[in-house]
Every structure is written in structure tokens, then in C-alpha cells.
Amino acid sequence: MKKLVLALSLALQATALVHADPSPVRPEGVPVKDYPWQALPGETNEALERKGDRKRGERLYALCRSCHMASAGGSPDGDIPRLAGQHRSVLIKQMADIRSGVRHNSTMYPFAAVLADPQDLADLAAYLEGLCIQAGNGRYDAADAEQQVTAGRALYDRTCSACHGPSGEGSRHKGYPMLAGQHHRYLLRQMTEIRDGRRSGVNREMVGIIGSYSDDELLAVAAYQSSLELPGKACAAKRPSRKK
């Protein structure tokens, strides 16, 4: 516990040192735009090869709980993503990319940076992957929700389902994120940043697919994605407590 307290303190101190360069480079000087999607950095490969310790990962999650919530379901307003149930391959890659500068995230960097080594990444990812997903998490609920979900489904089935799966399950083996159960607001922001070239370290095929999407089309497909559910991953309903 003392180590976690020290890590949190270091993370908060490091926030002031984060460099807000919108065009980060890898440590060896290769520009992010030249970073191949599948050419994973050494730390990512090392973490993927290690068996994660979920109990240790739960302790490490103390670094993340204040933002991603105790359930790892993300913030209610959808600004902060759901991590619970996400594939370990996705979680490890994103943490490693943020640590190395491949993905620029000045909010996350101080916390990711204090993880000690690939084993920490493996342990934290193992814990998060095993968590259930809150039902109805972050759905698009505006007055035109039914219309947007219908339009988004047509777009999703045509251009997204081949990689992310018909139910938004993603692929653990290929490292494609699970979209089901993710917040609409977060999905919309990430796709917009990818389309506009403001998020680095992403699959170039995806950039090509959504590069021509209008704002309205992104809104619709995000609305549909956030409506997807995976029954086997959903949290079990809590039984009402009986008064004695």
C-alpha cells in the first residue's frame, strides 16, 4: 500500500512535467506517423507474453480508480472510458503507447508512467479484463436516439463489424477494441479525433474507413456502438436485499 501511495504522489507531481506536444515522437526519434500498426514496441510484447496476476492488478488499479471509477465503468458523463471487460491486448497496447509517447495523452501519462514494468501492465490488464460491464453504460439517449441507432447500424454493419465484430465484441487476439458497453460520448470523441488526424498510434485501415465520415455519420455510428451489449460480459443484476 505504501508503494501505491508513493506511486500516486509521483503521478500527481509528474502532471506538471507533461509536454503537451500535439505531434509526439517515439523515444528513438521515429515520428508517430511512421509507426506501423502491428510493429508493437518491446514493452507491449513483453507484457502480452506474461501471465497477469489479477489480485496484484486490483491493487495497482488504485492509480486509476479516481477517474475510471471503482467499477472501471468510466465517468457517468462519458468523458472517461469504460475499461472493465476490455481485452487485455487492447489495454496493454494503449498503456504502453501512452508510456512511450506513441499515443499522446497528457492526462493519462503521469499515471501510466509510474507503472514499473511490463509485469505491471500485464497484471493491471488481467484485472480489468475480468471485470463485468455495467448494463446500459453510456448509451446515446437524446430524443432522436432510435433514428440515430438505426442509421448507425447500417454504417457499422458495412464498415466496422468486420474488425469489431457483429456485436461489438472486438478481437482479443488481433487487439481490436471491444466497443459494446462503451460510452457514446467517448466513442464519438475518439472517432472524431482519428478522422481529423488528432489521435496517433491507430490502425491506418480505420483511418481510411472513417476518414470520409461526416459529423452526422460519426454521431450515428457511435450511437449504435454504445447500444450494443454482450450478455456474457454484463454484470449480474443485484438481488434486492431483504429486511430482517
Secondary structure, DSSP 4 states (H G I P E B T S, - for coil): -HHHHHHHHHHHHHGGG----SS-B-TTS-BGGG--SS---HHHHHHHHSPP-HHHHHHHGGGTHHHH-TTS---TTSSS---TT--HHHHHHHHHHHHHTSS--TTTHHHHHT--SHHHHHHHHHHHHTSPBPTTTT---STTHHHHHHHHHHHHHHHTHHHH-TTS--BTTTTBPP-TT--HHHHHHHHHHHHTT-S-S--HHHHHHHTT--HHHHHHHHHHHHH---GGGBPPPPPPPPP-
